[in-house]
Amino acid sequence: MDRDSVLALFDHQIRQGRSGEPATERSGFARRAVRAEGSDGSWATIIWSDLDESTVDLALAEQIARFAPLGRAFEWKLYTHDRPADLGQRLVAAGFHPEPEEALLVADTAELPTEVVLPKGVRLLRVTDAEGVRLVVRAHEAAFGTDHASLGRRLVTQLAEEPEAMAAVVAMAGDVPICAGRVEFHRGTQFASLWGGGTAPAWRGQGVYRALVAYRTRLAAERGYRYLQVDARPDSQPILSRLGFVRLGTTVPYIYENVLDAPK
């Protein structure tokens, strides 16, 4: 894989373009993804920016003024090759705080395994309704130990409004959800992306995560997507690297939560 050319394609198609996806908008020197969550439409991520010393402060103030008054936190996705070089420091100074760093991984779907091999007693359940989403939330909360109710609301909205843009799956051990993940299909691009995949502690190391990757890879390949992209945590990066994913850089989510301090 030519890492530089694939990274440039990722920036162009996913971060700058997101062709055919109505939940993105461009503002000045930044592009953001916005989805409704509940009734206030307050979920947002800054997915790309083209900044320098003369534009960075204005862009930061503009995004805060746009989203903070909605009353919920929002995110700025910073990548290692973003400019200016001190953008992370400027985000912190503006009131953002960094989440743990993740590896930006990409693989060619044609070079990834697609055979689903599961431990005895485990089956995969495709998510098609609110009950399936409830199982996804339970699996994520068991795996990560954090509240995933907001993810559940987003998935219900996606299933209702854009069912062809996403596929989610849950690994079930009997009636217990032990792992869940989704693949998002970015229309008009060569990329699909993998999200979730955390496994309940008692089931780790038994191939459940690898099975979910293979299942979602097959779905992406069947739809003609050339590349799969993942923002990988340290625990999943080694598994994905062994499967054939290549590290193109890192990304850090910066979260703005000072909603009461937003400009009036």
N, C-alpha and C positions, 0 to 999 in steps of 0.2 A: 504493500500500500504506500502510495506517495502521500506522506502525512501532511505536507504543506498544502498540496492541492485539495485534499479532502477537507482540511480545516477551512480553507478558503471557500469551498463549496458549502460547507456547513454554515459558515457565517452568512453567505449570500442567500441561501435558500431558506434556512431556518430562522436565523436571528434577524436578518434584514428583510426577508421576503414574507415567509409564512403565507405563500400564495394560496388563495381560496379559503383562508380562514378568517371569518368575519369578526372573531374576537380579538383581532389585533388592530392597533392604530399607531400612526406615526405622529410625533410631536417634536418639532425642531430637530435637534441632533440625537433623538432617541426614538426607539420603537418599543412599544409595550403590549403585553397580552392582558386582556381584561375579560373576566367572566363574571356573570352574576352569581352570587351566593346568597340564597334567600331573597329578600325583597329589595336590598339596598345596592346591589351591583358593585360590591366593594373589593372584590379580589383582583389583584393586579400584580404583574411582574414586569420589570424593565428588562427586556431580553437582549437589547443591542443598543450601543451608543457609539457615536463618532465624535469624540471630544478632544479638545486641546486646552492649553492654558487659558485661552481667551473665551472659551465657551462652557467650561466645566461647571463653574459656580452658578451660572444662569440656568443650566440644564438641571442641576440638583434642586434649585429653588422651584423650578417649574413643576417637576414631578411631585415634590412635597405639596405644593399648592393644589395640584390636581387631585391627589388621592388621600392625603391625611384628613381633610375635612369629612370624608365618608365615614370616619369613625372606626376603621379597622387597619391593622398592619398591612404593609405591602412590601414587596421584595425587589431588590436590584441584583440581577445575576451578573457578577463580575468574573471575567475570564482572564487568564494569565496574560494574554496578548492585547488586552484592552488598554486604551490610552486615555488620559496621560498616565505615566508610570505610577504616580501617587494617588490614583483614583480611589483605592481602598482607604487610604488615610483621610481623604477628603470626605468620603462617605461617612466614616466614623465621626469626623468633626461636625458633619451636618445632622447627626443624630441617629445614624444607622448603627446596627451592631452585627458583626459577622457570625454566621453559623459555621459549623465544621466544613473544612475543605473537602471537595469531591473531585474525583478524576473524571475527565472528559474522555470517554472511550467510544470508539467506533469500530465496526466490523463489516465486512462484505457478507451479506446474507448467504451467498453461494458457498462460502467457506466455513459456515457454522453448521454444527450438527442439528438435525431436526427430528431425530428419533426420540420419542418420549419414553423414558425408562423410570418407573416409579417403584418405591418400596412396596412390599406386600401389604395389602390392606388400605392403600392410598389410591384415590381416584381424583380426576380433574373434573371440575364443574364450571361450565361456561356461564358467565354472569349476564343475565338478560333482563332482570327486573329488580325491584327494590329489595326483595328478599335476598337476592344474590349480592347486592351491594352491602346489605347488613352483614353477610358472611365475610366480605372483603374487609370491612371495618374491624370485625372481631379478629380476623387473622392478623391484620396490621397491629392492632393493639396488643395482641399476644406476643408478636415478634419484636416490636419496638418499645413497648411499655409506655406509650403516649396516647393521648386522645386523638382519634381520627374522625370525629363526627363531621368536621368541615369537609374532609375528603369525601365522605359518604354523600353529603349534600351535592357536591360538585358532580359526582358520578351519576347520581340520579338525574341531574339536569342534563348531562351529556347523553345518557341513554334515551332521554325523552326528545332532545333537540337535535343531536348529532350522532345517532347510533352507529353510522358507518365510519365515524372518525376514530373510534376507540373499541378495543376488545379487552375484556377483563376475564380472569380465570382464577378459581380458588382450588387449592389442593385440600381434599377432605380425607380425614382419617375417621371413618365411620361418620358420625354426625358433627365432628369437630373440625372447624377450619384451621389448618396449620400453616398455610402459606398462601399468598395471593399476589397477583401482579397484573399489570395491564400493558398493552401496547397501543400507542397512539400513531395514527396514520396521517402524515402531514401532506395533504393534497397539493398537487402541483410541484412536489419535490421528489428527490430520490431517497428521502430519509423517513424511517419510522423510528420511534423511540420507546424504550422500555422503562417502566416505572414500578416501584414497589418491589416485591419479591422476597421480603423478609420472612424468615421461617421461625416458627415457635421453637424455643430452646431445646425441647426434648427431641425434636426431629432434625436438628442440624447435623450436617455431615453424612446424610443418607441419600443425597441426590435429588431431593425435592426441588431445590432452587434451580439446579441444572435442568430438570424436567420442564419447569415453567419457562425457562429461557428457550429451550428447544421448541416447545409448543408455540410460543409467540413468534419465534423466528420463522416457523413454517407459515404462520398466518401472514407475516410480512412478505415472505418470498412469493406466496401464492398471489398476492396483490401486486407484485412486480416491483417492490421496493428494493433498491440495491444495497442500501446501508441501514444498519441498526446502530442507534446511538444510546448511550447510557451515561448518566451522572452517577458514578459509582462511589459508594462508601468504602472505607478501608477493608471491611469484612467481606465484601462481594468482589472487590477488584481482582484478587488473585484467582478466583474461580473464573471470572469472565476472561481474564488474560489467558488462562489455560485453554479456554474454548476458542480463542482466536481474536479477541478484541484487542485493539491497539490504542495506547494512551496518546492523545493529541495535546493534552495540557490539563489544567485544573480549572475549577470554577468554585467560587464562594458565594453563597447567597447572603446578601446584606439585607437586614430586616429593619424597617422603620416602624416604630410603635408609638412615637411621641405624638399621638393624634391630637391631644389637647393643645400642643404647641404649634399647630399648623398655622401658617399665615392666614390672616383674615382677608 
